[in-house]
Amino acid sequence: MMGNNNDQINSKDFLIGSLIGGIIGATAALFLAPKSGRELRQDLNQGAAEVKDRASEWSSMAQEKGIELKNKAYEKGSELKDKAMSSTSDLTKKVSEGTQNLTSQVQDKLDKGSKQAQKKVDESNRKANEALEATKDAVSEAEKAVQKN
């Protein structure tokens, strides 16, 4: 990340330096060369046109670079968004599965507890019926014993 920022600064500095150097060089060449006024004006106009062309080229390059960077940023943003959505979906799925597992475990324990409770109730009913039968038998024998006396 840092290197990319450094490259942008170096590229910008290079372009500015080239532009300034080109202007200074063209101006020095024009002033140091022995020429007539008309030739000097033509050379100045030609130099200005060249500088304008270079500036136009650099402007086009800067626009293209800006479009490239914008597209890269959009792509990275889309990738990060997709990644976040996928992670959220995975997390939601894991939570849902965990909740289902927990619910299933609780339901199993409740079922086991209910079955055990039902067995105990059935056993208690059976013992109560046995006790009732034994009591009936005892009462019946007691009646027979009382009738004999």
Phi, psi and chi 1 to 4 in degrees:
 res  aa     phi    psi   chi1   chi2   chi3   chi4
   1 MET       -  -45.4 -164.4   75.4  163.8      -
   2 MET   -65.5  -41.7 -119.5   -3.4 -138.8      -
   3 GLY   -61.7  -39.2      -      -      -      -
   4 ASN   -62.4  -43.0 -167.3    9.6      -      -
   5 ASN   -65.1  -40.5 -167.7   18.6      -      -
   6 ASN   -64.3  -40.3 -132.7    1.8      -      -
   7 ASP   -62.7  -40.0  -69.0  -18.0      -      -
   8 GLN   -64.7  -41.6  -70.3  175.3  -11.1      -
   9 ILE   -66.3  -44.4  -68.5  172.0      -      -
  10 ASN   -64.0  -39.8  -71.7  -21.0      -      -
  11 SER   -64.6  -42.9  -63.0      -      -      -
  12 LYS   -64.4  -45.7 -175.3  173.3   92.0  173.3
  13 ASP   -61.5  -40.5  -68.9  -16.5      -      -
  14 PHE   -62.8  -45.1  175.7   75.9      -      -
  15 LEU   -63.1  -43.2  -70.5  175.0      -      -
  16 ILE   -65.1  -44.0  -68.4  171.2      -      -
  17 GLY   -62.3  -40.7      -      -      -      -
  18 SER   -64.4  -43.0  -64.1      -      -      -
  19 LEU   -63.1  -48.7 -179.7   61.5      -      -
  20 ILE   -64.8  -44.0  -67.9  172.0      -      -
  21 GLY   -61.5  -41.3      -      -      -      -
  22 GLY   -63.3  -42.5      -      -      -      -
  23 ILE   -64.9  -46.6  -68.2  170.6      -      -
  24 ILE   -64.3  -43.8  -68.7  172.3      -      -
  25 GLY   -62.6  -44.9      -      -      -      -
  26 ALA   -64.4  -42.1      -      -      -      -
  27 THR   -64.3  -43.9  -55.6      -      -      -
  28 ALA   -63.4  -42.9      -      -      -      -
  29 ALA   -63.5  -40.0      -      -      -      -
  30 LEU   -67.9  -41.3  -69.7  173.4      -      -
  31 PHE   -77.3  -29.5  -76.0  118.9      -      -
  32 LEU   -85.5  -20.0  -64.3  176.3      -      -
  33 ALA   -82.0  134.8      -      -      -      -
  34 PRO   -75.8  106.4   24.0  -28.1      -      -
  35 LYS  -138.8  162.5  -64.3 -176.8 -179.6 -177.9
  36 SER   -79.5  170.5   66.9      -      -      -
  37 GLY   -60.0  -42.6      -      -      -      -
  38 ARG   -64.8  -46.2  176.8 -179.4  -73.2  174.5
  39 GLU   -62.1  -40.3  -70.8  176.2  -18.4      -
  40 LEU   -62.8  -43.4 -177.5   59.9      -      -
  41 ARG   -64.9  -40.3  -75.7 -169.7  -61.2  -86.2
  42 GLN   -62.9  -43.2  -74.3  175.6  -13.6      -
  43 ASP   -64.9  -39.9  -73.7  -12.7      -      -
  44 LEU   -64.0  -43.6  -77.4  173.3      -      -
  45 ASN   -62.9  -41.8  -74.9  -24.8      -      -
  46 GLN   -65.6  -43.6 -175.9  179.2   -0.4      -
  47 GLY   -62.1  -42.6      -      -      -      -
  48 ALA   -63.3  -40.3      -      -      -      -
  49 ALA   -64.2  -41.0      -      -      -      -
  50 GLU   -64.0  -43.1  -73.5  176.9   14.5      -
  51 VAL   -63.1  -40.6  167.8      -      -      -
  52 LYS   -63.3  -42.6  179.4 -177.9  172.4 -171.0
  53 ASP   -62.6  -43.9  -70.0  -18.9      -      -
  54 ARG   -62.9  -44.0  -78.8 -173.0 -165.9  165.8
  55 ALA   -61.9  -39.1      -      -      -      -
  56 SER   -65.1  -42.7  177.4      -      -      -
  57 GLU   -60.8  -46.7  -72.3  175.2   20.5      -
  58 TRP   -64.8  -35.6  -70.4  -19.3      -      -
  59 SER   -64.7  -43.5  173.0      -      -      -
  60 SER   -62.8  -43.0  -64.8      -      -      -
  61 MET   -62.1  -41.8  -74.1  178.2   13.6      -
  62 ALA   -64.1  -40.2      -      -      -      -
  63 GLN   -64.1  -44.4  -75.6  177.7  -19.2      -
  64 GLU   -61.4  -43.6  -70.9  173.3   11.6      -
  65 LYS   -63.1  -40.9 -167.2   70.3  167.2  176.1
  66 GLY   -62.0  -42.0      -      -      -      -
  67 ILE   -64.3  -43.0  -70.0  170.1      -      -
  68 GLU   -59.0  -47.4  -82.4 -178.8   38.4      -
  69 LEU   -64.0  -39.3  -68.1  173.4      -      -
  70 LYS   -62.3  -44.8  179.8 -169.4   82.8  160.6
  71 ASN   -63.7  -41.1  -69.9  -21.0      -      -
  72 LYS   -63.0  -43.4  -77.7 -177.4 -176.8  178.1
  73 ALA   -62.9  -40.7      -      -      -      -
  74 TYR   -63.4  -44.6 -179.6   76.8      -      -
  75 GLU   -61.7  -46.5  -72.3  173.5   14.6      -
  76 LYS   -62.4  -41.8  -73.2  -68.8 -177.9 -176.5
  77 GLY   -61.3  -42.9      -      -      -      -
  78 SER   -64.1  -42.2  -66.7      -      -      -
  79 GLU   -61.3  -45.7  -72.9  175.1   14.1      -
  80 LEU   -64.1  -39.1  -69.7  173.9      -      -
  81 LYS   -63.3  -46.1  176.3 -174.4  165.9 -163.7
  82 ASP   -62.0  -41.2  -68.5  -16.5      -      -
  83 LYS   -62.6  -44.6 -147.3  175.6 -146.6 -179.2
  84 ALA   -63.2  -42.7      -      -      -      -
  85 MET   -64.1  -42.1  -58.7 -115.2  -30.1      -
  86 SER   -64.0  -44.2  175.6      -      -      -
  87 SER   -62.7  -42.1  -65.7      -      -      -
  88 THR   -63.1  -42.7  -59.0      -      -      -
  89 SER   -63.5  -44.9  176.5      -      -      -
  90 ASP   -61.8  -43.8  -69.9  -13.8      -      -
  91 LEU   -63.4  -43.9 -176.0   59.7      -      -
  92 THR   -61.0  -42.2  -59.0      -      -      -
  93 LYS   -63.7  -44.1 -175.8  177.2  178.6 -177.0
  94 LYS   -64.4  -41.9  -73.6  179.1 -178.0  177.4
  95 VAL   -63.1  -42.7  167.8      -      -      -
  96 SER   -62.5  -45.5  176.9      -      -      -
  97 GLU   -62.9  -42.7  -71.4  172.7   -2.9      -
  98 GLY   -62.0  -41.8      -      -      -      -
  99 THR   -65.4  -41.6  -57.4      -      -      -
 100 GLN   -63.4  -43.2  -71.8  174.3   -8.5      -
 101 ASN   -62.0  -45.5  -72.0  -20.0      -      -
 102 LEU   -63.1  -44.5 -174.0   59.7      -      -
 103 THR   -60.5  -42.2  -58.5      -      -      -
 104 SER   -63.6  -42.7  176.4      -      -      -
 105 GLN   -63.7  -44.6  -70.0  173.1   -2.3      -
 106 VAL   -62.7  -43.2  169.2      -      -      -
 107 GLN   -62.1  -42.1 -172.8   62.9   45.0      -
 108 ASP   -60.5  -45.0  -72.0  -13.8      -      -
 109 LYS   -64.3  -40.9  -73.0 -178.0 -178.9 -177.4
 110 LEU   -63.0  -42.2  -75.2  173.1      -      -
 111 ASP   -61.8  -45.0  -70.2  -15.8      -      -
 112 LYS   -61.9  -44.7  -75.4 -179.8 -176.0  177.5
 113 GLY   -61.7  -42.0      -      -      -      -
 114 SER   -64.2  -42.0  -67.1      -      -      -
 115 LYS   -64.2  -43.4  -73.8  177.9 -176.2  176.6
 116 GLN   -63.8  -43.6  -72.3  175.3   -9.1      -
 117 ALA   -62.6  -41.6      -      -      -      -
 118 GLN   -63.5  -40.8 -172.8   61.9   44.9      -
 119 LYS   -60.8  -43.0  -77.0 -179.1 -177.5  179.4
 120 LYS   -65.8  -40.1  -73.4 -177.5 -179.7 -178.0
 121 VAL   -64.1  -44.9  166.5      -      -      -
 122 ASP   -61.8  -42.9  -70.5  -14.8      -      -
 123 GLU   -63.4  -42.9 -178.1   65.3   20.6      -
 124 SER   -62.7  -42.3  -65.2      -      -      -
 125 ASN   -62.1  -42.4  -75.4  -19.8      -      -
 126 ARG   -62.2  -47.1 -174.1 -175.2   60.8   76.4
 127 LYS   -64.1  -38.9  -73.9 -178.7 -179.4  179.5
 128 ALA   -63.9  -41.6      -      -      -      -
 129 ASN   -63.8  -41.6  -76.7  -24.1      -      -
 130 GLU   -61.7  -44.0  -73.6  175.6    1.5      -
 131 ALA   -64.5  -39.3      -      -      -      -
 132 LEU   -63.4  -43.7 -176.8   60.2      -      -
 133 GLU   -62.6  -42.7  -73.1  -61.7  -40.9      -
 134 ALA   -63.8  -39.0      -      -      -      -
 135 THR   -65.8  -42.7  -56.5      -      -      -
 136 LYS   -60.1  -44.9  -78.1 -177.7 -175.5  178.8
 137 ASP   -62.3  -42.5  -71.3  -18.0      -      -
 138 ALA   -64.5  -41.4      -      -      -      -
 139 VAL   -65.6  -41.9  167.5      -      -      -
 140 SER   -63.2  -43.1  178.3      -      -      -
 141 GLU   -66.9  -38.7  -76.0 -178.1   28.3      -
 142 ALA   -64.9  -38.8      -      -      -      -
 143 GLU   -64.1  -43.9  -78.6 -179.5   -8.8      -
 144 LYS   -62.7  -40.9  -75.3  179.5 -171.6  176.8
 145 ALA   -66.2  -37.8      -      -      -      -
 146 VAL   -70.6  -39.5  167.9      -      -      -
 147 GLN   -67.7  -31.2  -73.6  177.1   -3.1      -
 148 LYS   -73.4  -31.7  -83.0 -171.9 -173.1 -179.9
 149 ASN   -83.6      -  -73.7  -21.8      -      -
